[in-house]
Amino acid sequence: MQRVGLLGGTFDPVHVGHLELGRLALQKCRLTRVIFIPSASPPHKLRHRVTAFHHRAAMLRLAVAEESRFQVSEIEAQLTPPSYTIDTLALLLGTKKTQAEYYFIIGSDAFFDIRLWHEYQQVLAKVHLIIAARQGTQQPELQDFIRSLGYEGQGDSWHNTDNGTKIVLLDREVVPASSSAIRNNARCGESSFEDVPSAVKQYMQKYKLYCREEE
């Protein structure tokens, strides 16, 4: 059975931290591939300006081009705004004819907010989770939160006996890159972006993303 990682996000823009997270998940859980899913209309950012979907998706495709096990899905463009994770999963998993296990990859900061997600219990029932600890995350706090969601285990492996899903904790922290910092640097005229793949940097410069109001 294939093991497929799902890594969603705004990716505004995609950076090396996102790519490293995908690689760590591939290695830790022996995934067949990781699908990057750019948010079309993220509900938690409805009041904030987000770069046009086609730009964010194009930068993602450039960023993953050299990794054969990375793919990009623009499936959220088919959803009516706002795009909730449960709707994305229902549409994505409903189109798959092959048997596979799906692992949703998120950072611990987003994981701590999971009870705020639309129909979060259905999300937990549909997919396994791979959690990357962010800087400052305390392991006892994280483990207590996992237990509160009905999972049992220890260390980096937790299981839910009610729905058969599991949670896996990555044992390495991801590079602390920041999309907002990259955007701010671009607006300030910075031309050196160490946290952005070179192809993405060239795309940003070509379309003058983040350094002007219109796109």
C-alpha positions in Angstrom: 0.0 0.0 0.0 1.3 3.4 -0.9 1.9 6.0 1.8 1.1 9.5 0.6 2.0 12.7 2.4 -0.2 15.8 2.1 1.4 19.1 2.9 -1.1 22.0 2.7 -0.4 25.7 3.2 -0.6 29.2 1.8 3.0 29.0 0.4 3.2 32.7 0.0 5.9 32.0 -1.1 7.2 28.4 -0.7 10.5 28.3 1.1 13.3 25.8 2.0 11.5 25.0 5.3 8.5 23.7 3.5 10.7 21.5 1.3 12.8 20.2 4.2 9.5 19.3 6.0 8.5 17.3 3.0 11.8 15.5 3.0 11.8 14.7 6.7 8.3 13.3 6.4 9.3 11.1 3.4 12.2 9.7 5.4 10.5 9.2 8.7 7.3 7.5 7.5 8.8 6.0 4.3 6.3 7.8 2.2 5.8 7.1 -1.5 5.4 10.8 -2.3 4.4 14.1 -0.9 1.7 16.2 -2.5 1.9 20.0 -1.8 -1.5 21.6 -1.8 -1.6 25.4 -2.0 -4.7 26.9 -0.3 -7.0 28.7 -2.7 -8.8 30.7 0.0 -7.5 29.9 3.5 -10.3 30.7 6.0 -7.8 32.0 8.6 -6.5 34.6 6.2 -9.7 36.0 4.7 -8.9 39.4 6.1 -5.3 39.4 4.8 -4.1 39.9 1.3 -2.8 36.7 -0.2 -0.8 36.5 -3.5 -2.9 35.2 -6.4 -3.3 31.4 -6.5 -1.7 30.9 -9.9 1.5 32.6 -8.7 1.7 30.6 -5.5 1.1 27.3 -7.4 3.6 28.2 -10.1 6.3 28.9 -7.5 5.5 25.5 -5.9 5.9 23.7 -9.1 9.3 25.3 -9.7 10.4 24.5 -6.1 9.6 20.8 -6.4 10.7 20.2 -9.9 14.0 18.4 -9.0 12.4 16.0 -6.5 10.6 13.2 -8.2 8.7 12.3 -5.1 7.2 15.7 -4.7 4.0 16.7 -6.5 1.7 19.8 -6.6 -2.1 19.6 -6.5 -4.2 22.6 -7.4 -7.3 20.8 -6.3 -8.4 23.7 -3.9 -9.0 25.8 -7.0 -12.1 23.6 -7.5 -13.6 24.5 -4.1 -16.0 27.2 -3.2 -14.3 29.7 -0.8 -13.3 29.5 1.9 -11.4 26.2 1.4 -11.5 24.0 4.5 -9.2 21.1 5.1 -12.1 18.6 5.4 -13.4 19.7 2.0 -10.0 19.3 0.4 -9.6 15.8 1.8 -13.0 14.8 0.7 -12.4 15.9 -2.8 -8.8 14.6 -3.0 -9.4 11.2 -1.5 -12.6 10.8 -3.4 -10.8 11.0 -6.7 -8.2 8.3 -5.9 -8.8 4.8 -7.2 -5.7 3.2 -5.7 -5.5 2.1 -2.1 -3.3 4.4 -0.1 -2.6 5.6 3.4 -2.7 9.4 3.7 -0.5 11.4 6.1 -1.4 15.0 6.7 1.8 17.0 7.5 1.6 20.0 9.8 3.7 22.0 12.2 3.0 21.8 16.0 1.7 25.4 16.0 -1.1 24.6 13.6 -1.7 21.3 15.4 -2.4 23.0 18.7 -5.2 24.9 16.9 -6.8 21.9 15.3 -9.9 22.0 17.5 -10.7 25.3 15.7 -10.7 23.6 12.3 -14.0 23.0 10.6 -15.1 19.4 11.4 -11.7 18.6 12.8 -12.8 15.3 14.2 -13.6 14.1 10.6 -10.1 15.3 9.5 -8.5 13.2 12.3 -10.6 10.2 11.2 -9.6 10.4 7.5 -5.8 10.8 7.7 -2.8 10.1 9.8 -0.8 13.1 11.1 2.9 13.9 10.8 3.7 16.7 13.2 6.9 18.8 13.1 7.8 20.5 16.3 8.4 24.2 16.0 11.0 26.1 18.0 9.9 26.5 21.5 7.4 23.6 21.5 7.6 21.7 24.7 7.3 17.9 24.3 5.3 17.3 27.5 2.7 19.9 26.4 2.5 18.4 22.9 2.1 14.8 24.2 -0.6 15.9 26.6 -2.5 17.6 23.8 -2.2 14.4 21.7 -3.7 12.4 24.5 -6.6 14.8 24.9 -7.6 14.0 21.3 -7.9 10.3 22.1 -4.5 9.0 21.1 -2.4 6.6 23.1 1.3 5.9 22.8 4.6 7.3 23.7 7.7 8.8 22.1 7.0 9.6 18.4 4.2 7.1 17.7 0.6 7.5 18.9 -2.5 5.6 17.9 -6.3 6.2 18.0 -8.1 2.9 18.6 -11.5 4.4 17.8 -10.7 5.4 14.2 -7.5 3.5 13.5 -5.4 6.6 12.7 -2.1 7.5 14.1 0.1 10.5 14.8 3.9 10.5 14.1 6.2 13.1 15.6 9.2 14.1 13.6 12.4 13.9 15.7 14.0 17.0 14.1 13.1 20.6 14.0 12.6 22.2 10.6 14.6 25.2 9.3 12.9 28.3 10.8 12.2 30.0 7.5 9.4 32.5 7.3 7.2 33.4 4.3 6.2 36.7 6.0 9.9 37.6 6.4 10.6 36.9 2.8 7.7 39.1 1.7 8.8 41.9 4.0 12.4 41.7 2.6 11.1 41.9 -0.9 9.0 45.0 -0.1 12.2 46.6 1.4 14.1 46.0 -1.8 16.2 43.0 -0.7 17.4 40.9 -3.6 19.0 38.1 -1.6 16.7 35.4 -0.4 18.6 32.5 1.2 15.4 30.7 2.3 13.9 30.6 -1.2 14.9 28.2 -4.0 16.7 29.9 -6.8 14.0 29.2 -9.4 11.4 30.7 -7.0 13.5 33.8 -6.5 13.8 34.3 -10.2 10.0 34.0 -10.5 9.4 36.5 -7.8 11.7 39.0 -9.5 10.2 38.3 -12.9 6.7 39.2 -11.7 7.8 41.7 -9.1 5.9 39.8 -6.4 5.7 41.3 -2.9 7.3 44.6 -3.9 4.2 46.2 -5.4 0.5 46.2 -4.6 -0.8 44.8 -7.9 0.0 41.3 -9.2 
